[in-house]
Amino acid sequence: MGQEDLMNKAEDVADQFLRVTKQYLPHLARLCLISTFLEDGIRMWFQWNEQRDYIEATWNCGYFLATCFVLLNLLGQLGGCVLILSRNFVQYACFGLFGIIALQ
């Protein structure tokens, strides 16, 4: 088996793989891109009190402002992730996620 035969076989395998997975790869790529935001939003959801108390203690901003900040982060991150995965307003969702990074 020569090198050219091996390359042709590899190309055939790659083509077959892409035919089967072509419809799933864009969704998987988007999920990988937003995975950090998704994880952080879910963690905020389950650790709401700890997040709020940390912001309140660190910034000395009071209970209300700490709650508003955590809520804004939570909704911004999870909302942006949902919009990107659903392919609705992707450009605005990316700007929103960038804004969350700047805010933090």
Contacts in CASP RR format, 6 or more apart in sequence:
PFRMAT RR
TARGET T0000
AUTHOR 0000-0000-0000
METHOD contacts of the structure
MODEL  1
MGQEDLMNKAEDVADQFLRVTKQYLPHLARLCLISTFLEDGIRMWFQWNE
QRDYIEATWNCGYFLATCFVLLNLLGQLGGCVLILSRNFVQYACFGLFGI
IALQ
27 85 0 8 1.000
30 84 0 8 1.000
30 85 0 8 1.000
31 38 0 8 1.000
31 85 0 8 1.000
33 84 0 8 1.000
34 80 0 8 1.000
34 81 0 8 1.000
34 84 0 8 1.000
34 85 0 8 1.000
34 97 0 8 1.000
37 77 0 8 1.000
37 80 0 8 1.000
37 81 0 8 1.000
37 97 0 8 1.000
37 100 0 8 1.000
38 77 0 8 1.000
38 78 0 8 1.000
38 81 0 8 1.000
40 73 0 8 1.000
40 77 0 8 1.000
41 73 0 8 1.000
41 74 0 8 1.000
41 77 0 8 1.000
41 78 0 8 1.000
41 81 0 8 1.000
42 78 0 8 1.000
44 51 0 8 1.000
44 70 0 8 1.000
44 73 0 8 1.000
44 74 0 8 1.000
44 77 0 8 1.000
45 74 0 8 1.000
45 78 0 8 1.000
48 70 0 8 1.000
51 70 0 8 1.000
52 63 0 8 1.000
52 66 0 8 1.000
52 67 0 8 1.000
52 70 0 8 1.000
53 66 0 8 1.000
55 61 0 8 1.000
55 66 0 8 1.000
55 69 0 8 1.000
55 70 0 8 1.000
56 62 0 8 1.000
56 63 0 8 1.000
56 65 0 8 1.000
56 66 0 8 1.000
59 65 0 8 1.000
59 66 0 8 1.000
61 69 0 8 1.000
69 103 0 8 1.000
72 103 0 8 1.000
73 100 0 8 1.000
73 103 0 8 1.000
73 104 0 8 1.000
76 96 0 8 1.000
76 97 0 8 1.000
76 100 0 8 1.000
77 97 0 8 1.000
77 100 0 8 1.000
79 93 0 8 1.000
80 93 0 8 1.000
80 96 0 8 1.000
80 97 0 8 1.000
81 93 0 8 1.000
81 97 0 8 1.000
83 89 0 8 1.000
83 90 0 8 1.000
83 92 0 8 1.000
83 93 0 8 1.000
84 90 0 8 1.000
84 93 0 8 1.000
84 94 0 8 1.000
84 97 0 8 1.000
END
